[in-house]
């Protein structure tokens, strides 16, 4: 499915259901994607951070793209994550995504080796035209040791094959600076990653969000996006408050940095979308009291029904 410019709406970073370290749970993937499509999401982003892409084999990444594109065809566009330490592998995965029917690719700055703003721009000038699909930049300084300056993004937006950015800095001032830098580029997509900022960012001109919680409660996030577009302040506040409960109560179970991923998969298992909550290594599933706490949170928020006594 082809993209319209700019891409607007809620584009969940797809969770990757696993049976073991190198085997997809194909049935769970089908259920998850069907639930998102039925809820009215506007696109899907497999192989992002929420999808544990950096921990997956190249073989599994290719299989995931094949399955997602086959199911999404005719319904929603697929933006395939192709971030890698090797540009050769990124290009190979992008070619595969194009052959499967993906609409675009998403790529972080190169990681492991640090780059400057000038080096990043030169890199994009060299390689962006080699990608067979539109490229969306992924600003993820917490994981890749690089933060896109708004001027770098502005200059990158002049490249024919660079169509947008996912801003996962969590810095609202950074988003506002991006918006100002791209004010004369209305077709250049700006999506925010942190769901805590979705309502405010869309109200201030973002085109949408790439929100992990939409895997769990897609109707909430789609409704929040539409309320923000419509300028319905009361509805934005109501729905954003529910999003904050998900962030604070569910993602906050456990103290490790992995809590978000572990709690997300646990919640999807409790919801019945996934049969199990196997995580790619080095992480492992929540256990014992933490699992029960996730279930209690789901009941408190209203995602699961109250238990019958």
NUVEXDO-595135 format. One record per residue (C-alpha): y, z, x. Coordinates in pm, 1 decimal. Layout:
N
<r Y="Y" Z="Z" X="X"/>
...
END
This chain:
309
<r Y="0.0" Z="0.0" X="0.0"/>
<r Y="333.7" Z="-106.8" X="147.0"/>
<r Y="628.4" Z="122.8" X="202.5"/>
<r Y="965.1" Z="108.5" X="37.0"/>
<r Y="1263.6" Z="214.8" X="246.2"/>
<r Y="1348.9" Z="492.2" X="257.7"/>
<r Y="1021.9" Z="667.2" X="177.1"/>
<r Y="1095.2" Z="936.0" X="-81.1"/>
<r Y="902.9" Z="1229.5" X="-220.8"/>
<r Y="632.2" Z="1475.6" X="-123.8"/>
<r Y="393.0" Z="1351.9" X="145.3"/>
<r Y="133.7" Z="1623.5" X="214.9"/>
<r Y="0.3" Z="1656.9" X="569.4"/>
<r Y="-363.0" Z="1628.3" X="466.8"/>
<r Y="-607.9" Z="1907.5" X="544.3"/>
<r Y="-923.3" Z="1778.5" X="717.5"/>
<r Y="-1234.9" Z="1922.3" X="547.1"/>
<r Y="-1512.1" Z="1976.1" X="803.0"/>
<r Y="-1881.9" Z="2058.1" X="794.3"/>
<r Y="-1896.4" Z="2120.8" X="1167.2"/>
<r Y="-1690.3" Z="2042.9" X="1475.7"/>
<r Y="-1744.0" Z="1666.8" X="1447.3"/>
<r Y="-1852.3" Z="1601.8" X="1088.8"/>
<r Y="-1625.9" Z="1538.6" X="793.1"/>
<r Y="-1696.4" Z="1695.4" X="457.3"/>
<r Y="-1662.4" Z="1362.5" X="278.9"/>
<r Y="-1714.1" Z="1503.3" X="-70.5"/>
<r Y="-1445.3" Z="1768.3" X="-19.0"/>
<r Y="-1206.9" Z="1509.7" X="124.9"/>
<r Y="-1254.1" Z="1294.5" X="-183.5"/>
<r Y="-1188.4" Z="1590.2" X="-416.1"/>
<r Y="-881.7" Z="1697.6" X="-221.2"/>
<r Y="-724.4" Z="1353.3" X="-213.7"/>
<r Y="-801.4" Z="1292.4" X="-581.6"/>
<r Y="-627.9" Z="1618.5" X="-674.3"/>
<r Y="-318.6" Z="1516.2" X="-477.5"/>
<r Y="-301.0" Z="1169.3" X="-629.4"/>
<r Y="-347.9" Z="1311.0" X="-980.5"/>
<r Y="-61.1" Z="1555.3" X="-918.7"/>
<r Y="180.0" Z="1270.5" X="-846.1"/>
<r Y="236.1" Z="1297.3" X="-471.8"/>
<r Y="427.8" Z="1010.6" X="-314.1"/>
<r Y="218.7" Z="949.4" X="-1.1"/>
<r Y="-21.8" Z="1124.0" X="232.2"/>
<r Y="-20.8" Z="1201.9" X="602.5"/>
<r Y="-367.5" Z="1246.9" X="754.4"/>
<r Y="-402.2" Z="1364.6" X="1115.7"/>
<r Y="-101.3" Z="1587.8" X="1141.6"/>
<r Y="-91.4" Z="1950.1" X="1254.8"/>
<r Y="-225.3" Z="2072.4" X="918.7"/>
<r Y="-506.7" Z="1819.9" X="963.5"/>
<r Y="-595.3" Z="1971.4" X="1304.8"/>
<r Y="-563.8" Z="1625.1" X="1458.5"/>
<r Y="-532.4" Z="1741.1" X="1819.5"/>
<r Y="-873.7" Z="1910.4" X="1796.3"/>
<r Y="-1062.6" Z="1615.9" X="1645.1"/>
<r Y="-1261.8" Z="1348.8" X="1825.0"/>
<r Y="-1139.8" Z="989.9" X="1823.0"/>
<r Y="-1449.0" Z="892.7" X="1626.4"/>
<r Y="-1375.4" Z="1146.2" X="1354.8"/>
<r Y="-1009.1" Z="1046.4" X="1339.6"/>
<r Y="-1107.6" Z="686.7" X="1278.0"/>
<r Y="-1353.2" Z="783.9" X="1006.0"/>
<r Y="-1092.7" Z="1001.1" X="835.5"/>
<r Y="-839.7" Z="718.6" X="828.0"/>
<r Y="-1100.8" Z="481.0" X="685.3"/>
<r Y="-1193.8" Z="717.8" X="403.8"/>
<r Y="-837.9" Z="816.5" X="314.9"/>
<r Y="-713.0" Z="456.8" X="308.8"/>
<r Y="-1006.7" Z="341.6" X="97.2"/>
<r Y="-941.8" Z="608.1" X="-166.1"/>
<r Y="-561.5" Z="586.6" X="-159.6"/>
<r Y="-548.5" Z="207.5" X="-184.2"/>
<r Y="-332.6" Z="102.0" X="-477.5"/>
<r Y="-218.0" Z="458.8" X="-544.8"/>
<r Y="-8.6" Z="595.2" X="-258.1"/>
<r Y="91.9" Z="488.3" X="93.4"/>
<r Y="-91.3" Z="641.1" X="389.3"/>
<r Y="98.3" Z="743.3" X="702.4"/>
<r Y="-166.2" Z="792.3" X="970.6"/>
<r Y="-106.0" Z="1033.7" X="1254.9"/>
<r Y="-159.5" Z="866.8" X="1591.6"/>
<r Y="-21.3" Z="1128.3" X="1831.5"/>
<r Y="-209.9" Z="1144.0" X="2160.5"/>
<r Y="-153.4" Z="1215.2" X="2527.1"/>
<r Y="-239.8" Z="848.9" X="2590.6"/>
<r Y="-28.1" Z="569.5" X="2443.1"/>
<r Y="-331.5" Z="341.2" X="2473.8"/>
<r Y="-526.6" Z="566.4" X="2238.2"/>
<r Y="-229.1" Z="590.8" X="2002.2"/>
<r Y="-205.3" Z="212.7" X="1984.4"/>
<r Y="-579.3" Z="175.8" X="1930.4"/>
<r Y="-572.5" Z="425.0" X="1645.9"/>
<r Y="-269.1" Z="251.5" X="1496.7"/>
<r Y="-451.5" Z="-82.5" X="1506.5"/>
<r Y="-743.7" Z="80.8" X="1328.9"/>
<r Y="-512.0" Z="233.0" X="1068.5"/>
<r Y="-353.1" Z="-105.8" X="1005.1"/>
<r Y="-694.2" Z="-267.2" X="960.3"/>
<r Y="-781.4" Z="2.4" X="703.6"/>
<r Y="-465.4" Z="-54.4" X="499.4"/>
<r Y="-237.3" Z="226.8" X="616.8"/>
<r Y="134.2" Z="175.0" X="552.6"/>
<r Y="275.7" Z="345.8" X="862.1"/>
<r Y="202.7" Z="572.2" X="1155.0"/>
<r Y="343.3" Z="908.3" X="1262.1"/>
<r Y="382.2" Z="1001.4" X="1627.9"/>
<r Y="511.9" Z="1302.0" X="1818.4"/>
<r Y="677.0" Z="1276.7" X="2155.1"/>
<r Y="420.1" Z="1250.5" X="2435.7"/>
<r Y="288.0" Z="1594.4" X="2516.2"/>
<r Y="153.7" Z="1764.9" X="2828.5"/>
<r Y="405.4" Z="1584.3" X="3051.7"/>
<r Y="765.7" Z="1674.6" X="2968.9"/>
<r Y="1022.1" Z="1401.4" X="2902.4"/>
<r Y="1400.1" Z="1395.0" X="2878.4"/>
<r Y="1597.3" Z="1246.9" X="2589.7"/>
<r Y="1668.5" Z="934.7" X="2798.0"/>
<r Y="1301.8" Z="898.0" X="2892.9"/>
<r Y="1193.7" Z="937.7" X="2531.4"/>
<r Y="1433.5" Z="667.3" X="2416.3"/>
<r Y="1318.5" Z="433.1" X="2693.5"/>
<r Y="958.2" Z="504.6" X="2595.4"/>
<r Y="1027.3" Z="412.5" X="2232.5"/>
<r Y="1211.8" Z="99.4" X="2339.1"/>
<r Y="905.8" Z="-6.8" X="2540.3"/>
<r Y="625.9" Z="77.6" X="2297.6"/>
<r Y="751.3" Z="93.3" X="1936.7"/>
<r Y="728.7" Z="-282.9" X="1894.4"/>
<r Y="363.2" Z="-277.7" X="1998.3"/>
<r Y="264.8" Z="-76.2" X="1692.1"/>
<r Y="135.2" Z="-291.6" X="1405.9"/>
<r Y="292.2" Z="-60.4" X="1146.2"/>
<r Y="627.4" Z="114.4" X="1098.6"/>
<r Y="662.5" Z="422.4" X="1317.7"/>
<r Y="779.8" Z="761.1" X="1192.1"/>
<r Y="884.6" Z="1006.7" X="1460.5"/>
<r Y="745.1" Z="1360.2" X="1440.9"/>
<r Y="982.6" Z="1624.1" X="1574.7"/>
<r Y="755.7" Z="1919.6" X="1655.7"/>
<r Y="909.7" Z="2114.4" X="1944.1"/>
<r Y="687.1" Z="2418.3" X="1886.6"/>
<r Y="381.9" Z="2216.4" X="1994.2"/>
<r Y="498.6" Z="1933.2" X="2220.7"/>
<r Y="781.3" Z="2083.0" X="2428.8"/>
<r Y="1033.5" Z="1822.6" X="2315.7"/>
<r Y="1306.5" Z="1830.7" X="2053.9"/>
<r Y="1473.3" Z="1510.2" X="1939.7"/>
<r Y="1850.2" Z="1518.0" X="1975.4"/>
<r Y="2021.4" Z="1364.2" X="1671.6"/>
<r Y="2181.3" Z="1102.0" X="1897.8"/>
<r Y="1838.5" Z="1003.2" X="2032.7"/>
<r Y="1714.6" Z="957.5" X="1677.3"/>
<r Y="2027.1" Z="760.4" X="1590.9"/>
<r Y="1966.4" Z="523.5" X="1878.7"/>
<r Y="1594.9" Z="500.9" X="1801.4"/>
<r Y="1681.4" Z="404.4" X="1443.4"/>
<r Y="1823.6" Z="79.1" X="1583.1"/>
<r Y="1471.9" Z="-24.3" X="1687.8"/>
<r Y="1320.1" Z="-253.1" X="1423.2"/>
<r Y="988.7" Z="-68.4" X="1400.3"/>
<r Y="1116.2" Z="292.0" X="1387.6"/>
<r Y="1162.5" Z="375.4" X="1019.6"/>
<r Y="1202.6" Z="750.6" X="991.6"/>
<r Y="1147.2" Z="1103.6" X="1115.9"/>
<r Y="962.1" Z="1414.3" X="1009.1"/>
<r Y="1181.9" Z="1706.6" X="1107.7"/>
<r Y="953.4" Z="2004.5" X="1173.1"/>
<r Y="1201.2" Z="2200.2" X="1381.3"/>
<r Y="1258.3" Z="2451.1" X="1102.0"/>
<r Y="1626.7" Z="2439.7" X="1191.1"/>
<r Y="1846.7" Z="2354.7" X="893.5"/>
<r Y="2143.9" Z="2286.5" X="1118.9"/>
<r Y="1930.9" Z="2031.9" X="1303.5"/>
<r Y="1853.0" Z="1861.3" X="972.7"/>
<r Y="2222.6" Z="1849.3" X="881.5"/>
<r Y="2306.1" Z="1705.1" X="1223.3"/>
<r Y="2037.3" Z="1438.4" X="1176.5"/>
<r Y="2173.3" Z="1350.6" X="834.4"/>
<r Y="2524.8" Z="1315.1" X="974.7"/>
<r Y="2406.0" Z="1107.3" X="1270.5"/>
<r Y="2223.7" Z="870.5" X="1035.0"/>
<r Y="2486.3" Z="855.8" X="763.1"/>
<r Y="2523.7" Z="479.5" X="802.3"/>
<r Y="2142.1" Z="429.7" X="802.3"/>
<r Y="2048.7" Z="489.5" X="437.1"/>
<r Y="1709.3" Z="321.9" X="481.1"/>
<r Y="1604.0" Z="552.6" X="765.9"/>
<r Y="1374.8" Z="817.0" X="617.1"/>
<r Y="1436.6" Z="1186.1" X="684.8"/>
<r Y="1154.4" Z="1415.0" X="572.1"/>
<r Y="1147.7" Z="1789.2" X="637.9"/>
<r Y="830.5" Z="1964.6" X="745.3"/>
<r Y="884.7" Z="2337.0" X="674.1"/>
<r Y="838.0" Z="2385.9" X="301.1"/>
<r Y="1074.9" Z="2682.5" X="307.1"/>
<r Y="1354.6" Z="2425.1" X="342.9"/>
<r Y="1234.0" Z="2164.7" X="93.3"/>
<r Y="1461.4" Z="2244.7" X="-200.2"/>
<r Y="1774.4" Z="2294.1" X="8.6"/>
<r Y="1710.8" Z="1989.4" X="226.6"/>
<r Y="1645.6" Z="1748.1" X="-61.4"/>
<r Y="1951.5" Z="1886.7" X="-239.3"/>
<r Y="2151.2" Z="1802.9" X="75.1"/>
<r Y="2018.3" Z="1449.4" X="114.9"/>
<r Y="1670.6" Z="1464.7" X="268.1"/>
<r Y="1438.0" Z="1201.3" X="127.6"/>
<r Y="1150.3" Z="1444.2" X="77.8"/>
<r Y="910.5" Z="1676.8" X="251.1"/>
<r Y="582.9" Z="1685.9" X="439.8"/>
<r Y="465.7" Z="2021.3" X="308.9"/>
<r Y="127.5" Z="2174.9" X="392.0"/>
<r Y="124.6" Z="2386.7" X="77.7"/>
<r Y="111.5" Z="2070.5" X="-131.8"/>
<r Y="-257.9" Z="2050.8" X="-39.7"/>
<r Y="-307.5" Z="2371.5" X="-234.4"/>
<r Y="-57.1" Z="2344.7" X="-519.4"/>
<r Y="71.7" Z="1984.4" X="-528.7"/>
<r Y="226.4" Z="2012.1" X="-875.0"/>
<r Y="459.6" Z="2287.5" X="-754.8"/>
<r Y="595.3" Z="2082.5" X="-464.7"/>
<r Y="627.1" Z="1759.0" X="-660.3"/>
<r Y="816.4" Z="1947.7" X="-930.7"/>
<r Y="1042.1" Z="2109.9" X="-672.4"/>
<r Y="1126.6" Z="1773.2" X="-520.7"/>
<r Y="1212.7" Z="1619.7" X="-859.6"/>
<r Y="1421.2" Z="1922.0" X="-957.5"/>
<r Y="1620.1" Z="1894.1" X="-633.7"/>
<r Y="1678.4" Z="1521.9" X="-686.4"/>
<r Y="1796.0" Z="1591.0" X="-1041.1"/>
<r Y="2029.1" Z="1867.0" X="-927.0"/>
<r Y="1855.3" Z="2127.2" X="-1147.9"/>
<r Y="1961.8" Z="2434.8" X="-951.9"/>
<r Y="1777.9" Z="2689.1" X="-1166.4"/>
<r Y="1448.6" Z="2498.6" X="-1146.9"/>
<r Y="1487.9" Z="2450.1" X="-772.6"/>
<r Y="1538.7" Z="2823.1" X="-727.7"/>
<r Y="1238.9" Z="2908.1" X="-947.4"/>
<r Y="1002.3" Z="2670.8" X="-773.7"/>
<r Y="1131.7" Z="2746.7" X="-424.2"/>
<r Y="1067.1" Z="3116.2" X="-489.8"/>
<r Y="704.0" Z="3032.8" X="-568.6"/>
<r Y="680.8" Z="2829.2" X="-248.7"/>
<r Y="812.7" Z="3127.0" X="-54.7"/>
<r Y="540.1" Z="3346.2" X="-207.3"/>
<r Y="278.8" Z="3102.7" X="-78.7"/>
<r Y="436.7" Z="3105.3" X="266.0"/>
<r Y="472.2" Z="3481.1" X="286.1"/>
<r Y="160.9" Z="3602.4" X="106.0"/>
<r Y="-105.4" Z="3342.5" X="185.1"/>
<r Y="2.9" Z="3205.1" X="521.3"/>
<r Y="81.7" Z="3559.7" X="629.1"/>
<r Y="-277.9" Z="3679.2" X="602.0"/>
<r Y="-378.8" Z="3756.4" X="959.2"/>
<r Y="-152.3" Z="3802.8" X="1256.0"/>
<r Y="-254.5" Z="3515.0" X="1479.1"/>
<r Y="-60.5" Z="3191.0" X="1517.2"/>
<r Y="-361.9" Z="3022.2" X="1356.3"/>
<r Y="-309.5" Z="3215.4" X="1030.1"/>
<r Y="-148.2" Z="2920.8" X="850.3"/>
<r Y="-443.4" Z="2686.3" X="908.7"/>
<r Y="-707.3" Z="2953.0" X="852.9"/>
<r Y="-548.4" Z="3078.3" X="531.9"/>
<r Y="-488.6" Z="2725.9" X="400.9"/>
<r Y="-852.1" Z="2626.7" X="437.5"/>
<r Y="-969.3" Z="2959.2" X="298.8"/>
<r Y="-744.7" Z="2913.6" X="-6.0"/>
<r Y="-876.2" Z="2561.7" X="-68.2"/>
<r Y="-1230.6" Z="2695.8" X="-49.7"/>
<r Y="-1149.8" Z="2970.4" X="-302.7"/>
<r Y="-989.9" Z="2707.0" X="-525.2"/>
<r Y="-1312.5" Z="2505.3" X="-515.6"/>
<r Y="-1158.3" Z="2195.2" X="-361.1"/>
<r Y="-1350.9" Z="2253.8" X="-37.8"/>
<r Y="-1703.4" Z="2387.2" X="-21.6"/>
<r Y="-1634.1" Z="2572.5" X="300.4"/>
<r Y="-1342.1" Z="2642.1" X="530.5"/>
<r Y="-1477.0" Z="2537.2" X="868.6"/>
<r Y="-1199.2" Z="2492.4" X="1126.2"/>
<r Y="-1196.5" Z="2275.6" X="1434.5"/>
<r Y="-1224.7" Z="2477.4" X="1751.5"/>
<r Y="-1073.1" Z="2679.4" X="1906.2"/>
<r Y="-1011.8" Z="2836.5" X="1562.4"/>
<r Y="-1261.2" Z="2992.2" X="1323.4"/>
<r Y="-1259.0" Z="3082.6" X="954.6"/>
<r Y="-1113.1" Z="3402.7" X="815.0"/>
<r Y="-1363.0" Z="3679.7" X="750.8"/>
<r Y="-1411.9" Z="3990.3" X="541.3"/>
<r Y="-1099.9" Z="4162.1" X="413.1"/>
<r Y="-873.5" Z="3872.4" X="511.9"/>
<r Y="-1071.6" Z="3631.7" X="293.9"/>
<r Y="-1047.8" Z="3868.3" X="1.2"/>
<r Y="-676.1" Z="3910.1" X="57.0"/>
<r Y="-628.2" Z="3531.4" X="32.8"/>
<r Y="-812.5" Z="3534.4" X="-299.4"/>
<r Y="-595.5" Z="3821.4" X="-426.2"/>
<r Y="-283.8" Z="3627.0" X="-327.8"/>
<r Y="-405.1" Z="3318.7" X="-512.4"/>
<r Y="-451.9" Z="3528.3" X="-825.7"/>
<r Y="-111.2" Z="3695.1" X="-786.4"/>
<r Y="63.4" Z="3359.4" X="-749.7"/>
<r Y="-128.6" Z="3208.3" X="-1041.4"/>
<r Y="-326.4" Z="2944.7" X="-853.6"/>
<r Y="-650.1" Z="3121.7" X="-952.2"/>
<r Y="-704.8" Z="3293.1" X="-1289.5"/>
<r Y="-716.6" Z="3667.7" X="-1324.2"/>
<r Y="-1075.5" Z="3795.9" X="-1286.9"/>
<r Y="-1251.3" Z="3897.4" X="-1606.2"/>
<r Y="-1334.2" Z="4268.6" X="-1597.6"/>
END
